[in-house]
Each structure stands twice: as C-alpha cells, then as structure tokens.
Amino acid sequence: MLGLVDGNNFYASCERVFNPSLRGMPVVILSNNDGCAIARSQEAKDLGVGMGQPIHQVPFGVRRQLKVLSANFGLYGDLSGRVVSILRDLFPHVEVYSIDESFVSFDGIPKADQERVAAEARTRILKWTGIPCCVGLGPTKTLAKLGNKAAKKTAHGVMTALPGSALLDRFPVEDVWGVGRKLTTRLGIEGVLTAADLVHADSDTLRARYGVTLARTQRELQGIACSSLEEVEPDRQQIVVSRSFGKEVVALEDLQQAVATFAQRACEKLRGRSLQAGGVWVFLHTNPFKPGAPQYHPSKALNFISPTTDTREVLVVVQALTKAMWREGYRYKKAGIGLLDLTARDVHQGDLFAQVDPRSHALMDVMDRANAKFGRGAMAFASSAKRVRGGEQRRQVWAMNQTALSPAYTTRWDQLVRVR
C-alpha cells in the first residue's frame, strides 16, 4: 500500500505558520517578479482567483480583499524539508515528489493500522510544523493521488481509494492524475466522464487513440502498479538556472553580472549532486509581451575540453558567450544558463593537452562549505551580484521585484520571529 501526503495550500500555509494574522484571510502567493498567482488559500479560491492568473487581471473589488505576498521559496523549501524528515521517521520508504507532495510506503505496517498511521503523520506534521495536510492511500500511485483529493473534502483528512470502490464512480475523470484538459474533452465525447468509466474503457482502443501514458493510468486505477517509489532522485541530464528581470537590462555589464550569478548557483547545484558538466548553454530574451519593441532571443552552447565542476571555468565560458550574443539597442528581460552533458563526478575522462588544477576541488569545497554555514552568497566571485559598496550590498538593476516578501524566518538569524 502506498500513500500520498500533500500539504494543503502549501505556500499559503507556510506563510500562516509565522504570521497567524493571515489565518482565515484570502492569501495569494505571486510568481517571480510578482506577476501571477501560483498559490491561493481556500478563501482566495472562493473569491474566484484563478491559478496562474496575472494579479493585475484580478478585479479591483476582489484584489482589495486579498493579502498578496511575494513567493518566499527559501521558507517553503525549508518547511518542506522538515515535513519530509517527519515522514522518514514514520514510514520505511519516502519519495519526495514535489515541494508539497511525498509518496510513502506502508510496507511492514499491518493493514488495520495503515489509516491510523496516516492520521498520526497528519497530526504530527501539523503539530510540529504547523502545516495542514491530507493523506490518500491506495495500492498504486494514481489511486493514492485520487484518495488524497477525496481526503481534502473530509474533516479527518485521510482516505483510502481501492480498485472498484464507489469513490471512482463519482470522481471526475478530469481530476485523475495524468488526465489533462484536452484529454478530458476527448474522453467526454466518448462517454468517459468518471474514473470508473476510464477503468472500464476498452484497453486496446485507449492505447491506440491516446497512447501508452493513459493506458498506464487505466492500469493503475485497476490496481496494477506501473511505477514504484523512487527514494533516490535519478541523475539529471542538465541543470538550468534562469530568471526574469525586475527591470529590463540594457547594459552589457549588468547582463554579464546576472548570468554570472546564475552560473554560480548552477555550479553549486552541480557539486551538491556530485556531478560534473561537459558543456554550458547560455540564452537571452527580450520581452515578448512588448510586440512593438525590437525582439532578440539568442542562445549559444559550448563544450568544455574536459568535464568540470569548477565555477571559475564555467564563468569564463559563460561571460564570453554572453558578450558574443549581446547586441546594442535591445532591452533584455530574461537570461539563463544550463549545464549540459552531466556525468558522475568520480568518473573523469582526462585530456592529453588539458591541465587540471589540483586545487580546484579543494577551493570549490571551501566555497560550498562557507556558503552552507554562513548563508548563500557569503563567499562569491567578483563577477556575480555579491558586490558591496559602503558596507552594504547594492540592489542590482536586474533583481526580481518582490515588494511583499515575507522574512526568512527559518534560514536567517537576523529575521527570526521576535516574541514580545
């Protein structure tokens, strides 16, 4: 038996943990640069705020009732890690599916005790972190996901979904995991309106018309597991760090500084996963939502002579590619870098003519440990954004707009909650 533990309105719930005045209020969390709604409390949903809706399109009468906040991903990630640590104490196997969802295994837990243990997990998470959640149980991931959605409509927050249960008869097919809006329309024309209808559809016809993915979804609804828990995330093929700018960038120096900052962050992620990069990719974008402005969307990639984890080597290539692509007269709105051809760090193919700096690994290790201990950016390269003038770090031209950002309650000593 598997379970899906899902934090209810997770981002909004994280904000409410440290700001109780938000409880009962319609809360909306905005995307980067305070653009679109990426999370909504139930109260905000009831007011009609849509997922992904640009905040400026929300009617004024509704907007004035909302408590609008900038996304604080550092806070959300930290609380997510605390929730996962609780789950690891209760369950033998845990797969972190997303920042707010985790699949768990009930292996070794008697069937009669499974819902009780699920309820205990829910209670412990709420008590220890303040995050409300629901738990769905099922013999497959799809059924566990279905059970979780059903559990959100109950007071106890725990629901088991089994093949052939009455729950499938009243569960809309559009809410089944893996069925999107386009498929819902096509399936509806053929009379497939509920999860039970999908279960009883002809398998061969389903596969021929909709492909193997929907066929697997059907089998999972029938109780046949098509995927198992993945406790260890598979190695990535690439790592990409990109951002939209708070203001359009017109100077090469500012653009190079932004790209260098992204490159440093990407390299930190690379080393954190014990990987090395065989190449790098850089891309720039002007604002596509200004059709009257000149448009320019270049990208360039380059392979390293030998795979590397050294931020210095990556920065040399990144800065050169950025300079080669930059054109006068364009206003850049977004940039990003990608590390490509990733391989395990301990598997290194040398080059006869390339010299490897024996101090490279030690230097990068010192940087990573310093930033882990004292906070990201404690040690950085001069070409990145961590520049100090007069003892204070100046705000960069390209920095994201975050006008309603809550404090980093759990990751910065100077922003801890003060109790009077």
Stockholm file with secondary structure:
# STOCKHOLM 1.0

chainA/1-420         MLGLVDGNNFYASCERVFNPSLRGMPVVILSNNDGCAIARSQEAKDLGVGMGQPIHQVPFGVRRQLKVLSANFGLYGDLSGRVVSILRDLFPHVEVYSIDESFVSFDGIPKADQERVAAEARTRILKWTGIPCCVGLGPTKTLAKLGNKAAKKTAHGVMTALPGSALLDRFPVEDVWGVGRKLTTRLGIEGVLTAADLVHADSDTLRARYGVTLARTQRELQGIACSSLEEVEPDRQQIVVSRSFGKEVVALEDLQQAVATFAQRACEKLRGRSLQAGGVWVFLHTNPFKPGAPQYHPSKALNFISPTTDTREVLVVVQALTKAMWREGYRYKKAGIGLLDLTARDVHQGDLFAQVDPRSHALMDVMDRANAKFGRGAMAFASSAKRVRGGEQRRQVWAMNQTALSPAYTTRWDQLVRVR
#=GR chainA/1-420 SS CEEEEEETTHHHHHHHHHCGGGTTSCEEEECGGGCBEEEECHHHHHTTCCTTCBGGGSCHHHHTTCEEEECCHHHHHHHHHHHHHHHHHHCSCEEECSSSEEEEECTTSCGGGHHHHHHHHHHHHHHHHCCCEEEEEESSHHHHHHHHHHHTTSSSCEEECCTTCHHHHTSBGGGSTTCCHHHHHHHHHTTCCBHHHHHHSCHHHHHHHHCHHHHHHHHHHTTCCCCCCCSSCCCCSCEEEEEEEEEEECCHHHHHHHHHHHHHHHHHHHHHTTEEEEEEEEEEEECTTCTTSCCCCCEEEEEEEEEECCHHHHHHHHHHHHHHHCCTTCCEEEEEEEEESCEETTCCCCCTTCCCCTTHHHHHHHHHHHHHHHCTTSSCCTTSSCCEETTEECCCTTCCCCTTBCCCTTTCGGGCCCCC
#=GC SS_cons         CEEEEEETTHHHHHHHHHCGGGTTSCEEEECGGGCBEEEECHHHHHTTCCTTCBGGGSCHHHHTTCEEEECCHHHHHHHHHHHHHHHHHHCSCEEECSSSEEEEECTTSCGGGHHHHHHHHHHHHHHHHCCCEEEEEESSHHHHHHHHHHHTTSSSCEEECCTTCHHHHTSBGGGSTTCCHHHHHHHHHTTCCBHHHHHHSCHHHHHHHHCHHHHHHHHHHTTCCCCCCCSSCCCCSCEEEEEEEEEEECCHHHHHHHHHHHHHHHHHHHHHTTEEEEEEEEEEEECTTCTTSCCCCCEEEEEEEEEECCHHHHHHHHHHHHHHHCCTTCCEEEEEEEEESCEETTCCCCCTTCCCCTTHHHHHHHHHHHHHHHCTTSSCCTTSSCCEETTEECCCTTCCCCTTBCCCTTTCGGGCCCCC
//
